[in-house]
């Protein structure tokens, strides 16, 4: 169970719009806002470092509790190259479902609800096919090199 990042006592109900930390109450938000560091500043600084040093990773953008099944950046970039996914994303209903999941406080509950929609299931399956296809190709290449 997650705890408020400010008081570390209560279950968080809210998320700071600037830095995305979770907090439980107005008083915690007021205590937090003086030390808040917006995510956009962190991203832009890390992106600049990535261009110079190539040491930036997706993990740098995620909070520790958000990392469960992490997909490498290279595989995520393959999703943007998929014509099938681009075609599916032309559907306004799918885009609205994705916005709903993205803005939900409980991502797990929002995903469960979205997975009841056949269009969302199709989108999820296509995403997995793109990512898994690349993983299978890498495994095949490693076996062939051996």
N, C-alpha and C positions, 0 to 999 in steps of 0.2 A: 504494500500500500504506500502511496506517495504521501509525503508530508509537505506542509507549507515551507517554502524555501526561506522565508523570513523568520517566522517564529519556531519552526520545526516541531510544532505541537499538534496542529489541526490538519485535517484533510483539505487540500487546496480545492477551491471551487472556481477560481478565476485565473486568467493568464494575462500577464502584463503585455499590452499591445506593442510596446517598444522593444523589450528584450526577451519576451516569451517565458520568463520564469513563472512558476505557479505560486499563488498565494491564497490565503483563506479569507481575508477580511479587508475592510476599508482601512482599518488601523495599520495592518501589515503593508498594504499598498502605500500608505503615506510614509511609513518608515523606509520602504524600499525605494521610492521615487527619487530620493536624493542621490542614491548610489547607482541608479539605473544606467546601463550602457546599452543603447539601442543596437539591435541585431544588424541593421544596415551598415553601421560604422564598422562592426566586427567583420562583416562579410567583405566590405570594400577593402579594408586593410589586409585581410587574409588573401583576397584575390590579387592584390598588388604583390604580396610576398610570393604567391604561387607563380606569378609571371616571372619574377626575378629568381626564385630559388627552387621552384618545382617541388616544394615540400608540403604544400597544402593538401588536405584531404577532406572528404565529405564528413568524416568523424569530427573535424574541427567545428563544423556548423551544428552538430547535434548535441543535445544534452545527453548525459550518460544514460538516463532512464529511457530515452527514446530509441536507443540502439538495441534492436532485437535481432532481426534478420537483415543485416546490412548487405546491400548489393553494391559491388564496386562501381566507381564512377564510369569506367570504360563501358560496362554493360548498360548502365543507365543511358549513356549517350547513344547506344544502339536503338533504344526506344524511340528517340527523336528522328531516327532515319527510317523507321518502319512506315511504309505507305499504308498498310492495313490499319495501323493505329491512327494515323493522320485521318484516314477516311472515317473511322469510328468517331473521332473527336469532332467531326463536322456536325454531329447530332447534338442539338441544344439540350435535350433531356440528359444525355450523358454528362455534358459539361456542368449542368446544374447539380447532378448527383456528386460529381467530383468536388464541386465547391462546398456542398453540404458536408461531405466527409472532412474536407480540409479545415472548415471553420468549426467543426464540432468540438465541444469540450472533451467528450469521451469518444476518442477515435475508434476504440474497439466496438462500442455500441453502434456508432455510425456505420462502420464497415459491415457489421452483422445485418443491419437494415438494408444497406446498399446491395449486399449479396443476394437479397431476395428479388432483385430486379434482373431479369435475363440480360438486358443490355449491359449492365455493369459486370455481370459474370463473364459475358463475352469479352469485354474490354480487359478484365483481369486475366482471363485465359490467354489472350493474345500477348499481353505483357509478359506473362510467364514463358510463353513459347519463344519469344525473342531472347529473353535472358537465358533460358535453359538451353536453347539451341547453341548459343555461343559457348556455354559451359561444356556441352557435349562435344563441340568441335575442338575445344582445348584439350579435353580428355583424350579424344581420338588422336590428336596430333602428338600428345605426350606418349601414348602407347606406340604409335608408329615410329617415334624417334628412339624408343627403347629397343 
